[in-house]
Amino acid sequence: MTPRNELAKRIYDTAHLTGTFLLRSGATSHEYFDKYLFEADPTLLKPIGEAMTALLPEDFHTLAGLEMGGIPVVTMLSQASGIPALFVRKKAKEYGTCKLAEGGEIEGRRLVIVEDVVTSGGQILLSARDLRDRGAIIDTVVCVIDREAGGKEKLAEAGLELRPLFTMTELKAAGNRQ
């Protein structure tokens, strides 16, 4: 088994659940990848971050991890790549500095959005709009898992290329479940 397939199998074995689950998109699924199970495991999150470095484009300034699931992923990816990270809120805080993103500058910076799991891409689209409204240049999104539920296509319509570490199909194959 290749190291990539081993990593996919580890993610599948750790985070794949069965049952009935309501997704953020409003859809119902009979399987779920509990991202927090792989994000909370340092022996799994570290190789995920290392593997995701290959997804990054050549020329950009900062990684932008989305609240909440993208934060542990962006932190590990920042460690693995040496690229600084921003921590992007769903909504700018209403006190103190009133920032949308913590950790650095947005305006005029080329950002790569980092997310854990992409289904419809809804939160990515909202956050990309908010970041672009503040002067960010964004054309790439990286994630751990693409559920292959239309998110990639919706992001493309907004000028965003999705680069997943794994698709749902790949994880199921690694878990020997088609």
C-alpha positions in Angstrom: 0.0 0.0 0.0 1.4 3.4 -0.9 1.8 6.1 1.8 -1.0 8.1 0.3 -3.3 5.0 0.4 -2.2 4.3 4.0 -3.1 7.9 5.0 -6.5 7.6 3.3 -7.2 4.4 5.1 -6.2 5.9 8.5 -8.5 8.8 7.9 -11.4 6.5 6.9 -10.9 4.2 9.8 -10.6 7.1 12.3 -13.4 9.4 11.0 -16.0 7.4 9.0 -19.3 7.0 10.8 -22.6 5.5 9.7 -26.1 6.4 10.7 -28.3 9.4 9.7 -26.7 12.8 9.7 -27.9 16.2 8.7 -25.1 18.1 6.8 -24.5 21.8 6.9 -25.8 22.0 3.3 -29.2 20.7 4.6 -28.8 17.4 2.9 -29.1 14.1 4.8 -26.4 11.5 4.6 -26.1 7.9 5.9 -22.4 8.3 6.3 -20.3 11.0 7.8 -16.7 11.9 8.1 -16.3 13.3 11.6 -13.4 15.7 10.8 -12.8 16.4 14.5 -11.7 12.8 15.0 -8.8 13.2 12.6 -8.1 16.8 13.5 -7.8 16.0 17.2 -5.3 13.2 16.6 -1.8 14.6 16.3 -0.4 11.4 14.8 -2.9 11.7 12.0 -3.1 15.5 11.6 0.6 15.9 11.1 0.9 13.6 8.0 -2.3 15.3 6.7 -0.6 18.7 6.9 2.5 17.4 5.4 0.7 15.8 2.5 -1.4 19.0 1.8 1.8 21.0 1.1 1.8 19.4 -2.4 -1.6 21.0 -3.0 -0.4 24.6 -2.6 0.1 26.9 -5.5 3.6 28.3 -6.3 3.0 32.0 -5.5 0.9 33.2 -2.6 1.4 35.0 0.7 -0.8 33.4 3.4 -2.9 30.4 4.3 -6.4 31.3 5.4 -8.1 28.7 7.7 -11.8 28.9 8.1 -13.5 28.7 11.5 -13.8 26.2 13.0 -12.7 23.0 11.2 -10.1 24.7 9.0 -8.2 26.1 12.0 -6.4 22.9 13.1 -5.7 22.0 9.5 -4.3 25.4 8.6 -2.2 25.4 11.8 -0.6 22.1 10.8 -0.3 23.1 7.1 1.5 26.3 8.2 3.9 24.3 10.3 4.6 21.8 7.5 5.0 24.5 4.8 6.5 27.4 6.7 3.8 29.7 5.2 2.0 32.1 7.7 -1.6 31.4 8.6 -4.7 33.6 9.1 -7.6 32.4 11.2 -10.8 33.4 9.5 -14.0 34.0 11.4 -17.5 33.3 10.0 -18.3 36.9 10.9 -16.1 39.8 11.9 -16.0 40.1 15.7 -18.0 43.0 17.0 -15.6 44.1 19.7 -11.9 44.9 20.1 -10.2 45.0 16.7 -13.4 43.9 14.9 -11.4 41.7 12.6 -12.6 39.1 10.2 -9.3 37.3 10.2 -6.7 37.1 13.0 -3.0 36.7 12.5 -2.0 39.1 9.7 -3.0 41.4 6.9 -5.6 40.7 4.3 -5.6 43.6 1.9 -3.5 43.0 -1.2 -2.4 39.6 -0.1 -2.9 36.4 -2.2 -4.5 33.9 0.2 -5.1 30.2 -0.1 -8.3 29.2 1.8 -7.9 26.0 3.9 -10.9 23.9 4.9 -11.4 20.5 6.3 -14.4 19.0 4.5 -16.2 20.5 1.5 -19.8 19.6 0.7 -21.6 22.4 -1.0 -18.8 25.0 -0.6 -21.3 27.4 1.0 -19.1 28.7 3.9 -16.1 28.9 1.6 -18.1 31.1 -0.8 -19.2 33.4 2.0 -15.7 33.7 3.5 -14.1 34.2 0.1 -16.5 37.1 -0.6 -15.8 38.7 2.8 -12.0 38.3 2.3 -12.2 39.7 -1.2 -14.3 42.6 0.0 -11.3 43.4 2.3 -8.9 43.3 -0.6 -7.7 39.7 -0.6 -6.8 37.9 -3.8 -8.1 34.4 -3.7 -8.2 31.7 -6.4 -7.3 28.5 -4.7 -8.9 26.4 -1.9 -7.3 23.3 -0.4 -9.2 20.8 1.8 -8.7 17.4 3.4 -11.9 15.8 2.0 -14.1 16.7 -1.0 -17.5 15.0 -0.4 -18.1 15.3 -4.2 -21.5 16.9 -3.6 -21.2 19.9 -5.9 -18.9 22.1 -3.9 -16.1 21.9 -6.5 -18.4 23.2 -9.2 -19.9 25.9 -7.1 -16.5 27.2 -6.1 -15.3 27.1 -9.8 -18.3 29.4 -10.6 -16.8 31.9 -8.2 -13.3 31.7 -9.6 -12.0 29.3 -7.0 -10.1 26.1 -7.8 -10.7 23.3 -5.2 -7.7 21.1 -4.5 -8.7 18.3 -2.2 -6.2 15.9 -0.5 -8.8 13.2 -0.9 -12.2 12.8 -2.5 -15.0 10.7 -0.8 -14.5 8.1 -3.5 -10.8 7.8 -2.7 -11.5 7.4 1.1 -14.2 4.8 0.5 -11.8 2.8 -1.8 -9.1 3.0 0.8 -11.6 1.8 3.5 -12.6 -1.0 1.1 -16.1 0.3 0.9 -17.6 1.3 -2.4 
